[in-house]
Each structure stands twice: as C-alpha cells, then as structure tokens.
Amino acid sequence: MPGAPVGAEDWEQLFWAVFEGSTNPVALLDEQRVIVSVNAGMCELMGASRSELVGASADGFVAAHELLNVNAEWRAFWDSGAWSNERILVGAGGERLRFQFAGRTGNVGGLPVAVIVCIAVGPEDEPEPPEQLGELTPREREILTFVALGNTSMQIAEHLVISKETVRTHVRNAMAKTGAKTRAQLVALALADRALVGV
C-alpha cells in the first residue's frame, strides 16, 4: 500500500531504490572517507564514472583549503552520527562547485557507512524551521520520499495534486521534527534513519 511504513525486511530494497533513483547526488563512505558507492547524481556532479569514484578517497574531491579541519570534523561526525555544512567540491575536470551536504551514519548491507547527500545551494532551500519535535506524519514521510528522490517542491505538488506551498510546509515540518537544517540533511536523515515510505 503506497504511503505505508516500510518494514525492516523491505528497508534494504527501498534504500537502494531511493539511492539509485534519486537525482540528488548521494554517496556512501566508510569510516576512512573511502567512497563505497555513489549514485548517478553524484557521478554527474563530480564528472566521473562510478568506477572512477568508488574506492577513491573523498578527500580528493574537496577543495584543499577546506581539508584543514576535516579530520576533526569527520571524527566528531562518526561520534555524533550527523553532520551538515557547505563545501566546495572539486569535480574530475577541476571545476569548483559549492554545495550543501549532510551526512548521517548508519548500516547498509550490514556495514557501517556514512550516507552523504549533496544539494546545490539555491532558491529551493527551505527557511529555518521552528523548534518542534515529534513523529513524522504519513504525508510528511511521503513528501520526504519524493524529496529524497530529487523532486522539487513544484514536481511534488504536481504529482500529489497539492499546492507548492503545502509541500514546502510539509518539508519545513519534517525538518523541524527531525532537527534538519537543510534539505540535504533531511534526506541524509531519512535514508539513514529509515524515514521513507514506498511511493
């Protein structure tokens, strides 16, 4: 049934479907910042093939001046389980790209990984959500799944036959309930914490 919570037995299949189907650039990194897997969106962002990225150190794609504090930030990330920031990434051709990113640690296929989501800084960013905690509603989970797949607010609104502002309200509410500060962080939380539904 669409919109129904996903059971543990189906989680792995849903994770990989969203990972592969999302137009958001998503990567899985191990604890040493080695790239374990990337989706097509990350390949496009970095201007490199999957085989060129998997097995490489993620540090090779971060602007040199931004690597100064990365060891301390990465250790804090693995200790806390969550990380978000903006970074300048360096594509395979040397082009510099500024993106929001968020990471969340979790287990995929029985292995501890960091789920890293990159989203371009632009007008789709949501404003700072109000402080509020709680469980996501079924509609918020549904919309979150569409966000994780890389849909814009307008695309989600058209698909669900609701207004763009209603979509944005659901996204803001989901951000407030999860503590996410950006859409990238919201997607990383959703993927790592199993907050998606089958759509």
SEFI-283683 format. One line per field, with one value per atom (N, C-alpha, C): residue in one letter; x negated, y negated, z negated; chain. Coordinates in nm, 4 decimals, m for minus. Last residue first. Layout:
BEGIN
code = [A ...];
px = [X ...];
py = [Y ...];
pz = [Z ...];
unit = [A ...];
//
This chain:
BEGIN
code = [V V V G G G V V V L L L A A A R R R D D D A A A L L L A A A L L L A A A V V V L L L Q Q Q A A A R R R T T T K K K A A A G G G T T T K K K A A A M M M A A A N N N R R R V V V H H H T T T R R R V V V T T T E E E K K K S S S I I I V V V L L L H H H E E E A A A I I I Q Q Q M M M S S S T T T N N N G G G L L L A A A V V V F F F T T T L L L I I I E E E R R R E E E R R R P P P T T T L L L E E E G G G L L L Q Q Q E E E P P P P P P E E E P P P E E E D D D E E E P P P G G G V V V A A A I I I C C C V V V I I I V V V A A A V V V P P P L L L G G G G G G V V V N N N G G G T T T R R R G G G A A A F F F Q Q Q F F F R R R L L L R R R E E E G G G G G G A A A G G G V V V L L L I I I R R R E E E N N N S S S W W W A A A G G G S S S D D D W W W F F F A A A R R R W W W E E E A A A N N N V V V N N N L L L L L L E E E H H H A A A A A A V V V F F F G G G D D D A A A S S S A A A G G G V V V L L L E E E S S S R R R S S S A A A G G G M M M L L L E E E C C C M M M G G G A A A N N N V V V S S S V V V I I I V V V R R R Q Q Q E E E D D D L L L L L L A A A V V V P P P N N N T T T S S S G G G E E E F F F V V V A A A W W W F F F L L L Q Q Q E E E W W W D D D E E E A A A G G G V V V P P P A A A G G G P P P M M M];
px = [m0.6565 m0.5616 m0.5431 m0.7289 m0.7219 m0.6192 m0.8904 m0.7809 m0.7874 m1.1568 m1.0923 m0.9753 m1.3233 m1.2050 m1.1295 m1.5694 m1.4553 m1.3235 m1.7945 m1.7041 m1.5756 m1.9270 m1.9960 m1.9020 m1.7326 m1.7948 m1.8564 m1.6683 m1.5643 m1.6230 m1.9154 m1.8463 m1.7437 m1.9560 m2.0516 m1.9876 m1.7362 m1.7470 m1.8421 m1.8042 m1.6778 m1.6830 m2.0412 m2.0450 m1.9180 m1.9362 m2.0375 m2.0429 m1.7705 m1.7108 m1.8101 m1.8834 m1.8807 m1.8085 m1.8552 m1.8690 m1.8626 m1.6601 m1.7392 m1.7408 m1.5003 m1.6127 m1.7019 m1.2713 m1.3955 m1.5160 m1.0791 m1.0634 m1.1911 m1.1696 m1.1572 m1.1531 m1.1509 m1.2808 m1.2770 m0.8772 m0.9658 m1.1042 m0.7954 m0.7531 m0.8439 m0.9093 m0.9503 m0.9148 m0.7621 m0.9084 m0.9585 m0.5020 m0.5336 m0.6849 m0.5415 m0.5017 m0.5334 m0.5968 m0.7001 m0.6686 m0.3461 m0.4658 m0.5733 m0.1944 m0.1633 m0.2822 m0.3088 m0.3237 m0.2908 m0.2239 m0.3672 m0.3890 0.0773 0.0043 m0.1435 0.1370 0.1475 0.0666 0.1001 0.2132 0.2428 m0.1279 m0.0309 0.0955 m0.2622 m0.2381 m0.1275 m0.2758 m0.2049 m0.1702 m0.4317 m0.2965 m0.2150 m0.6693 m0.5940 m0.4502 m0.7450 m0.7213 m0.6383 m0.7768 m0.6769 m0.6454 m0.9898 m0.8589 m0.7488 m1.1640 m1.1473 m1.0105 m1.3061 m1.1987 m1.1977 m1.4863 m1.5376 m1.4321 m1.4151 m1.4304 m1.4757 m1.3761 m1.4935 m1.5204 m1.1295 m1.2469 m1.3741 m0.9724 m0.9856 m1.1063 m1.0017 m1.0489 m1.0665 m0.8752 m1.0179 m1.0772 m0.6133 m0.6792 m0.8306 m0.5760 m0.5555 m0.6300 m0.6210 m0.7083 m0.6971 m0.4056 m0.5420 m0.6416 m0.1944 m0.2102 m0.3518 m0.2265 m0.2388 m0.2601 m0.4350 m0.3048 m0.3245 m0.7024 m0.6573 m0.5214 m0.6892 m0.6911 m0.6438 m0.8737 m0.7621 m0.7820 m0.9405 m0.9813 m0.8583 m1.0530 m0.9402 m0.9901 m1.1347 m1.1705 m1.0455 m1.0836 m1.0622 m1.1019 m1.3513 m1.2244 m1.2092 m1.4738 m1.4984 m1.3658 m1.3493 m1.3896 m1.4090 m1.4946 m1.3850 m1.4346 m1.6122 m1.6416 m1.5256 m1.5631 m1.4811 m1.5078 m1.7491 m1.6193 m1.5301 m2.0610 m1.9787 m1.8426 m2.3229 m2.2670 m2.1871 m2.2626 m2.3114 m2.2451 m2.3323 m2.2271 m2.2820 m2.4370 m2.4750 m2.3576 m2.4693 m2.3799 m2.4253 m2.6035 m2.6322 m2.5446 m2.6103 m2.5270 m2.5453 m2.8666 m2.8141 m2.7358 m2.8356 m2.8676 m2.8157 m2.8893 m2.8739 m2.9208 m2.7075 m2.8330 m2.8069 m2.4699 m2.5431 m2.6751 m2.3610 m2.4167 m2.5015 m2.4296 m2.3716 m2.4392 m2.3853 m2.4300 m2.3552 m2.5045 m2.4068 m2.4679 m2.5371 m2.5935 m2.4818 m2.4868 m2.4298 m2.4935 m2.5400 m2.5744 m2.5085 m2.5016 m2.4665 m2.5013 m2.5886 m2.5922 m2.5481 m2.5568 m2.5221 m2.5421 m2.8267 m2.7069 m2.6840 m3.0043 m2.9617 m2.8282 m3.2701 m3.1253 m3.0887 m3.5200 m3.4854 m3.3355 m3.6730 m3.5778 m3.5384 m3.8350 m3.8930 m3.7977 m3.7118 m3.7766 m3.8373 m3.5960 m3.7049 m3.7808 m3.5357 m3.4980 m3.6192 m3.5526 m3.6303 m3.5961 m3.3358 m3.3821 m3.4565 m3.3088 m3.3457 m3.4028 m3.0309 m3.1671 m3.1852 m2.8433 m2.8618 m3.0071 m2.6931 m2.7781 m2.7653 m2.6373 m2.5925 m2.6762 m2.6063 m2.6969 m2.6320 m2.5760 m2.5153 m2.6132 m2.7043 m2.6157 m2.5538 m2.8956 m2.7583 m2.6584 m3.1270 m3.0869 m2.9408 m3.1434 m3.1255 m3.0843 m3.1784 m3.0640 m3.0396 m3.4236 m3.3048 m3.1776 m3.5786 m3.5746 m3.4509 m3.5336 m3.4934 m3.4827 m3.6477 m3.5046 m3.4544 m3.9167 m3.8432 m3.6922 m3.9690 m3.9884 m3.9092 m3.9171 m3.8297 m3.8486 m4.0452 m3.9796 m3.9008 m4.1596 m4.2355 m4.1747 m4.0219 m4.0653 m4.1320 m3.9750 m3.8679 m3.9047 m4.1867 m4.1774 m4.0690 m4.1298 m4.2427 m4.2292 m3.7996 m3.8985 m4.0035 m3.7577 m3.7287 m3.8388 m3.8272 m3.7257 m3.6836 m3.9992 m4.0493 m3.9522 m3.8477 m3.9317 m3.9845 m3.7402 m3.6559 m3.7371 m3.9445 m3.9265 m3.8417 m3.7919 m3.8757 m3.8491 m3.6023 m3.7361 m3.8314 m3.4267 m3.4250 m3.5676 m3.5037 m3.4776 m3.4862 m3.5392 m3.6431 m3.6269 m3.3028 m3.4281 m3.5442 m3.1220 m3.1136 m3.2454 m3.2930 m3.2138 m3.2137 m3.2544 m3.3350 m3.2428 m3.1477 m3.2014 m3.2906 m3.0208 m3.1662 m3.2287 m2.7507 m2.8062 m2.9577 m2.7346 m2.7138 m2.7746 m2.7787 m2.8679 m2.8572 m2.5604 m2.6953 m2.7955 m2.3525 m2.3579 m2.4955 m2.3980 m2.4218 m2.4318 m2.5610 m2.4523 m2.4861 m2.8241 m2.7699 m2.6525 m3.0081 m2.9108 m2.8658 m3.2377 m3.1915 m3.0944 m3.5153 m3.3839 m3.3504 m3.6612 m3.6737 m3.5325 m3.6720 m3.6323 m3.6596 m3.6948 m3.8200 m3.7983 m3.4402 m3.4922 m3.6222 m3.3031 m3.3364 m3.4003 m3.0203 m3.1623 m3.1850 m2.8017 m2.8253 m2.9760 m2.6331 m2.7482 m2.7474 m2.4252 m2.4366 m2.5566 m2.2692 m2.3948 m2.4073 m1.9310 m2.0250 m2.1544 m1.7777 m1.8599 m1.9524 m1.7354 m1.7397 m1.8249 m1.7603 m1.6622 m1.6678 m1.9542 m1.9774 m1.8841 m1.8300 m1.9697 m1.9943 m1.5794 m1.5880 m1.7295 m1.6645 m1.5788 m1.5857 m1.8077 m1.8801 m1.7965 m1.5938 m1.7123 m1.7813 m1.4239 m1.3794 m1.4984 m1.5884 m1.5424 m1.4972 m1.6164 m1.7346 m1.6949 m1.3465 m1.4229 m1.5390 m1.2008 m1.1960 m1.2867 m1.2361 m1.2742 m1.2759 m1.1290 m1.2737 m1.3180 m0.8657 m0.9167 m1.0657 m0.7581 m0.8335 m0.8864 m0.4241 m0.5611 m0.6286 m0.2476 m0.2576 m0.4020 m0.2439 m0.2361 m0.2470 m0.0747 m0.1554 m0.1347 m0.0850 0.0000 m0.0887];
py = [m0.4699 m0.5533 m0.4963 m0.3665 m0.3275 m0.4146 m0.6083 m0.5158 m0.4775 m0.6753 m0.6828 m0.5860 m0.6684 m0.7522 m0.7646 m0.5429 m0.4669 m0.5421 m0.6871 m0.6540 m0.5846 m0.7320 m0.6580 m0.6109 m0.8716 m0.7496 m0.6668 m1.0874 m0.9954 m0.8640 m1.2153 m1.1598 m1.0550 m1.2947 m1.2041 m1.1380 m1.4680 m1.3469 m1.2465 m1.6677 m1.5957 m1.4643 m1.7654 m1.6974 m1.6152 m1.8782 m1.7724 m1.6938 m2.0758 m1.9615 m1.8461 m2.1670 m2.1826 m2.0618 m2.1017 m2.2445 m2.2704 m1.8746 m1.9016 m2.0513 m1.7928 m1.8781 m1.9103 m1.6581 m1.5796 m1.6607 m1.8566 m1.7350 m1.6528 m2.0444 m2.0806 m1.9558 m1.8976 m1.9485 m1.9820 m1.8564 m1.7395 m1.7828 m2.1234 m2.0472 m1.9263 m2.1819 m2.2581 m2.1819 m1.9973 m1.9862 m2.0599 m2.0981 m1.9620 m1.9422 m2.3502 m2.3415 m2.2034 m2.2749 m2.3437 m2.3390 m2.1672 m2.0827 m2.1454 m2.3995 m2.2871 m2.1923 m2.5481 m2.5966 m2.4862 m2.4053 m2.4087 m2.4535 m2.2166 m2.3389 m2.3264 m1.8952 m1.9882 m2.1110 m1.6567 m1.7457 m1.8289 m1.5100 m1.4829 m1.5681 m1.6121 m1.4677 m1.4385 m1.8873 m1.8393 m1.6916 m1.8824 m1.9398 m1.8898 m1.7763 m1.7020 m1.7506 m1.9828 m1.8480 m1.7650 m2.1946 m2.2038 m2.0655 m2.1040 m2.1273 m2.1317 m1.8484 m1.9839 m1.9954 m1.5266 m1.6080 m1.7469 m1.3441 m1.4584 m1.5461 m1.1474 m1.1074 m1.2232 m1.2949 m1.2069 m1.1600 m1.4077 m1.4945 m1.4110 m1.1746 m1.2446 m1.3391 m1.1242 m1.0251 m1.0893 m1.3481 m1.3290 m1.2277 m1.2898 m1.4025 m1.3927 m1.0679 m1.0553 m1.1669 m1.1828 m1.0743 m1.0576 m1.3620 m1.4133 m1.3077 m1.1767 m1.2685 m1.3268 m1.0459 m0.9701 m1.0610 m1.2636 m1.2130 m1.1293 m1.1990 m1.2446 m1.1835 m1.2834 m1.1824 m1.2437 m1.5664 m1.4742 m1.3755 m1.9069 m1.7685 m1.6812 m2.2300 m2.1421 m2.0000 m2.5511 m2.4405 m2.3595 m2.6196 m2.6485 m2.5279 m2.6126 m2.5668 m2.6086 m2.8487 m2.7859 m2.7418 m2.7799 m2.8670 m2.7873 m2.5586 m2.5945 m2.6900 m2.6000 m2.5809 m2.6312 m2.6665 m2.5583 m2.5368 m2.8571 m2.9028 m2.7932 m2.7060 m2.7803 m2.8108 m2.4819 m2.5956 m2.6773 m2.1426 m2.2745 m2.3822 m1.8855 m1.9597 m2.0984 m1.5606 m1.6960 m1.7599 m1.3295 m1.3858 m1.5279 m1.0368 m1.1774 m1.2223 m0.8097 m0.8462 m0.9966 m0.6128 m0.7485 m0.7721 m0.2804 m0.3758 m0.5139 0.0462 m0.0931 m0.1869 0.3107 0.2381 0.0960 0.4347 0.4832 0.4120 0.2875 0.4182 0.4744 0.0162 0.0563 0.1867 m0.1762 m0.0474 m0.0177 m0.5142 m0.4070 m0.2780 m0.8676 m0.7337 m0.6326 m1.1267 m1.0523 m0.9149 m1.4512 m1.3110 m1.2540 m1.6950 m1.6428 m1.4960 m1.9939 m1.8499 m1.8153 m2.2335 m2.1928 m2.0429 m2.3321 m2.2542 m2.2451 m2.4730 m2.4891 m2.4183 m2.3562 m2.3597 m2.3736 m2.3974 m2.4107 m2.4348 m2.1726 m2.2795 m2.2770 m1.9561 m2.0660 m2.1795 m1.7392 m1.8331 m1.9539 m1.6187 m1.5482 m1.6406 m1.8890 m1.7857 m1.7261 m1.9600 m1.9751 m1.8580 m2.1417 m2.0151 m2.0443 m2.3238 m2.3388 m2.2046 m2.2894 m2.2574 m2.2965 m2.3363 m2.3660 m2.3370 m2.0851 m2.2003 m2.2383 m1.8356 m1.9125 m2.0389 m1.5249 m1.6319 m1.7042 m1.2626 m1.3600 m1.4729 m1.0977 m1.0347 m1.1310 m1.1573 m1.2070 m1.1407 m1.0223 m1.0146 m1.0545 m1.0900 m0.9483 m0.9304 m1.3725 m1.3182 m1.1728 m1.3838 m1.4308 m1.3777 m1.2914 m1.2140 m1.2529 m1.5009 m1.3642 m1.2780 m1.7201 m1.7207 m1.5789 m1.6353 m1.6596 m1.6574 m1.6178 m1.5026 m1.5180 m1.8770 m1.7648 m1.6451 m2.1155 m2.0660 m1.9379 m2.1397 m2.1678 m2.1050 m2.1183 m1.9936 m2.0145 m2.3527 m2.3041 m2.1736 m2.3944 m2.4814 m2.4352 m2.2008 m2.1842 m2.2693 m2.0823 m2.1887 m2.1841 m1.7359 m1.8526 m1.9553 m1.5042 m1.5826 m1.7060 m1.3628 m1.4052 m1.4932 m1.2765 m1.3952 m1.4492 m1.0350 m1.1530 m1.2814 m0.8084 m0.8871 m1.0091 m0.5471 m0.6668 m0.7330 m0.3522 m0.3121 m0.4295 m0.5031 m0.4002 m0.3520 m0.6721 m0.7259 m0.6205 m0.5240 m0.6206 m0.6706 m0.3796 m0.3055 m0.3984 m0.5872 m0.5134 m0.4420 m0.8640 m0.7411 m0.6776 m1.2194 m1.0973 m0.9761 m1.4626 m1.4477 m1.3259 m1.5088 m1.5029 m1.4884 m1.5046 m1.6191 m1.6224 m1.2460 m1.3639 m1.4873 m1.0899 m1.0773 m1.2003 m1.1683 m1.2024 m1.1910 m1.0633 m1.2069 m1.2510 m0.7885 m0.8586 m1.0095 m0.7254 m0.7131 m0.7945 m0.5264 m0.6557 m0.6298 m0.3633 m0.3602 m0.5029 m0.4141 m0.2762 m0.2620 m0.6144 m0.6056 m0.4588 m0.6640 m0.5997 m0.5818 m0.7596 m0.8516 m0.7956 m0.5654 m0.6285 m0.7272 m0.4607 m0.5438 m0.6138 m0.4993 m0.4218 m0.5153 m0.6480 m0.6495 m0.5600 m0.6853 m0.6120 m0.6095 m0.9654 m0.8762 m0.8054 m1.1379 m1.0642 m0.9713 m1.4075 m1.3340 m1.2698 m1.3600 m1.4218 m1.3415 m1.1929 m1.2828 m1.3649 m0.8541 m0.9960 m1.0740 m0.5857 m0.6643 m0.8131 m0.4786 m0.4747 m0.5684 m0.5372 m0.5722 m0.5807 m0.4158 m0.5614 m0.6084 m0.1476 m0.2062 m0.3584 m0.1083 m0.1063 m0.1642 m0.1354 m0.2207 m0.2265 0.0744 m0.0641 m0.1593 0.2940 0.2778 0.1336 0.2511 0.2535 0.2299 0.2729 0.1486 0.1453 0.5000 0.4310 0.3082 0.5786 0.6721 0.6067 0.3702 0.3896 0.4790 0.2070 0.2996 0.3197 m0.1224 m0.0119 0.0747 m0.2524 m0.2421 m0.1155 m0.3415 m0.2590 m0.2555 m0.4721 m0.5536 m0.4740 m0.2161 m0.3370 m0.4169 0.1184 0.0000 m0.1236];
pz = [0.2525 0.3284 0.4668 m0.0737 0.0677 0.1374 m0.2833 m0.2547 m0.1075 m0.5208 m0.3901 m0.3811 m0.7377 m0.7477 m0.6163 m0.8173 m0.7669 m0.7778 m0.8753 m0.9868 m0.9421 m0.6343 m0.7404 m0.8506 m0.4838 m0.4328 m0.5449 m0.6533 m0.6066 m0.5581 m0.6827 m0.7993 m0.7564 m0.4152 m0.4807 m0.6025 m0.3838 m0.3023 m0.3662 m0.5713 m0.5828 m0.5047 m0.4656 m0.5943 m0.6143 m0.2309 m0.2228 m0.3533 m0.3325 m0.2635 m0.2534 m0.6636 m0.5186 m0.4579 m0.9288 m0.8961 m0.7457 m1.1179 m0.9976 m0.9688 m1.3216 m1.3572 m1.2394 m1.2701 m1.2679 m1.3142 m1.2885 m1.3694 m1.3762 m1.1026 m1.2437 m1.3312 m0.8663 m0.9103 m1.0594 m0.8562 m0.8674 m0.9151 m0.8255 m0.9436 m0.9646 m0.5741 m0.6938 m0.8208 m0.4188 m0.4271 m0.5509 m0.4531 m0.4980 m0.5125 m0.3315 m0.4729 m0.5287 m0.0690 m0.1465 m0.2965 m0.0017 m0.0008 m0.0879 m0.0186 m0.1069 m0.1148 0.1878 0.0501 m0.0509 0.4090 0.3796 0.2354 0.3445 0.3772 0.3405 0.4990 0.3874 0.4246 0.6486 0.6733 0.5472 0.6448 0.5376 0.5492 0.8713 0.8573 0.7562 0.8154 0.9343 0.9221 0.5810 0.5798 0.6984 0.6808 0.5788 0.5769 0.8544 0.9066 0.8086 0.6691 0.7760 0.8329 0.5115 0.4491 0.5554 0.6999 0.6490 0.5834 0.6289 0.6847 0.6221 0.5277 0.6027 0.6661 0.3560 0.4960 0.5850 0.1286 0.1350 0.2776 0.1930 0.1804 0.1944 0.1799 0.3075 0.3058 m0.0941 0.0025 0.1402 m0.1994 m0.2236 m0.1261 m0.1305 m0.0656 m0.0829 m0.3028 m0.1582 m0.0840 m0.5525 m0.5061 m0.3546 m0.5566 m0.5623 m0.5144 m0.5541 m0.4406 m0.4386 m0.8057 m0.6803 m0.5588 m1.0105 m0.9674 m0.8411 m1.2326 m1.1014 m1.0706 m1.5782 m1.4727 m1.3414 m1.7107 m1.7000 m1.5877 m1.7974 m1.7852 m1.7707 m1.7128 m1.7371 m1.7180 m1.6153 m1.7043 m1.7355 m1.2632 m1.4038 m1.4878 m1.0148 m1.0703 m1.2157 m0.7890 m0.9186 m0.9802 m0.4537 m0.5627 m0.6918 m0.2086 m0.2967 m0.4049 0.1217 m0.0203 m0.1039 0.3829 0.3265 0.1778 0.4657 0.4171 0.3599 0.3483 0.4418 0.3834 0.3500 0.2774 0.3780 0.4318 0.4731 0.3888 0.2095 0.2781 0.3089 0.1262 0.1687 0.2414 m0.1328 m0.0318 m0.0012 m0.2555 m0.2281 m0.1110 m0.5010 m0.3865 m0.3680 m0.6087 m0.6150 m0.4871 m0.7461 m0.6401 m0.6779 m0.8514 m0.8942 m0.7826 m0.6933 m0.7091 m0.7590 m0.6338 m0.7497 m0.7745 m0.4312 m0.3972 m0.5102 m0.6198 m0.4916 m0.4527 m0.9014 m0.8494 m0.7208 m0.9496 m0.9604 m0.9090 m0.9782 m0.9825 m0.9993 m0.7538 m0.8666 m0.8627 m0.6215 m0.6372 m0.7595 m0.3726 m0.5043 m0.5055 m0.2033 m0.2176 m0.3576 0.0458 m0.0895 m0.0930 0.2635 0.2328 0.0837 0.5240 0.3849 0.3656 0.7208 0.7064 0.5589 0.9592 0.8178 0.8059 1.1926 1.1645 1.0160 1.2491 1.1737 1.1426 1.3623 1.4536 1.3844 1.1414 1.2098 1.3052 0.9029 0.9979 1.0671 0.5751 0.6976 0.7889 0.3605 0.4160 0.5461 0.0832 0.2235 0.2659 m0.1370 m0.0952 0.0506 m0.4290 m0.2873 m0.2559 m0.6413 m0.6172 m0.4703 m0.8892 m0.7730 m0.7637 m1.0480 m1.0053 m0.8893 m1.2905 m1.1995 m1.1707 m1.4723 m1.3740 m1.2750 m1.6656 m1.6825 m1.5886 m1.5800 m1.7208 m1.7399 m1.3152 m1.3484 m1.4943 m1.3516 m1.2777 m1.3152 m1.4786 m1.5506 m1.4845 m1.2641 m1.3885 m1.4696 m1.0807 m1.0469 m1.1724 m1.2121 m1.1793 m1.1528 m1.2230 m1.3476 m1.3222 m0.9431 m1.0321 m1.1614 m0.8376 m0.8035 m0.8964 m0.8544 m0.9753 m0.9528 m0.5911 m0.7127 m0.8381 m0.3576 m0.4203 m0.5557 m0.2315 m0.3184 m0.3883 m0.0627 m0.1805 m0.2777 0.1416 0.0489 m0.0768 0.1922 0.2134 0.1026 0.2384 0.1550 0.1792 0.3560 0.4251 0.3454 0.1991 0.3292 0.4056 m0.0131 m0.0313 0.1019 0.0531 0.0747 0.0604 0.2224 0.1009 0.1348 0.4188 0.4050 0.2701 0.4283 0.3865 0.3687 0.6866 0.5836 0.5557 0.9069 0.7738 0.6636 1.1363 1.1005 0.9568 1.1472 1.1260 1.0900 1.1995 1.0735 1.0447 1.3585 1.3586 1.2196 1.3129 1.3136 1.3121 1.2368 1.3713 1.3842 0.9999 0.9960 1.1345 1.0838 1.0112 1.0206 1.1956 1.2787 1.2133 0.9671 1.0833 1.1725 0.8156 0.7680 0.8826 0.9734 0.9456 0.8986 0.9627 1.0894 1.0686 0.6428 0.7394 0.8647 0.5042 0.5452 0.6386 0.2427 0.3517 0.3808 0.0962 0.1080 0.2246 0.0642 0.1285 0.1533 m0.2477 m0.1174 m0.0616 m0.5042 m0.3976 m0.2586 m0.6926 m0.6498 m0.5340 m0.7186 m0.8277 m0.7920 m0.3847 m0.5039 m0.6063 m0.2251 m0.2583 m0.3795 0.0395 m0.0843 m0.1050 0.1824 0.1749 0.0411 0.4091 0.2831 0.2924 0.5619 0.5518 0.4138 0.6502 0.5568 0.5598 0.7918 0.8717 0.7828 0.6929 0.6580 0.7566 0.7532 0.8263 0.7996 0.5799 0.7248 0.8005 0.3305 0.3569 0.5071 0.3616 0.3478 0.3799 0.3853 0.4884 0.4824 0.1491 0.2765 0.3897 m0.0387 m0.0457 0.0900 0.0389 0.0547 0.0525 m0.0312 0.1072 0.1328 m0.3059 m0.2197 m0.0739 m0.4029 m0.4088 m0.3106 m0.4222 m0.2931 m0.2876 m0.6839 m0.5776 m0.4393 m0.8317 m0.8308 m0.7154 m0.6445 m0.7436 m0.7267 m0.5983 m0.5424 m0.6550 m0.6206 m0.6705 m0.6175 m0.3196 m0.4399 m0.4872 m0.0792 m0.1988 m0.3272 0.0979 0.1007 m0.0275 0.0000 0.0000 0.0000];
unit = [A A A A A A A A A A A A A A A A A A A A A A A A A A A A A A A A A A A A A A A A A A A A A A A A A A A A A A A A A A A A A A A A A A A A A A A A A A A A A A A A A A A A A A A A A A A A A A A A A A A A A A A A A A A A A A A A A A A A A A A A A A A A A A A A A A A A A A A A A A A A A A A A A A A A A A A A A A A A A A A A A A A A A A A A A A A A A A A A A A A A A A A A A A A A A A A A A A A A A A A A A A A A A A A A A A A A A A A A A A A A A A A A A A A A A A A A A A A A A A A A A A A A A A A A A A A A A A A A A A A A A A A A A A A A A A A A A A A A A A A A A A A A A A A A A A A A A A A A A A A A A A A A A A A A A A A A A A A A A A A A A A A A A A A A A A A A A A A A A A A A A A A A A A A A A A A A A A A A A A A A A A A A A A A A A A A A A A A A A A A A A A A A A A A A A A A A A A A A A A A A A A A A A A A A A A A A A A A A A A A A A A A A A A A A A A A A A A A A A A A A A A A A A A A A A A A A A A A A A A A A A A A A A A A A A A A A A A A A A A A A A A A A A A A A A A A A A A A A A A A A A A A A A A A A A A A A A A A A A A A A A A A A A A A A A A A A A A A A A A A A A A A A A A A A A A A A A A A A A A A A A A A A A A A A A A A A A A A A A A A A A A A A A A A A A A A A A A A A A];
//
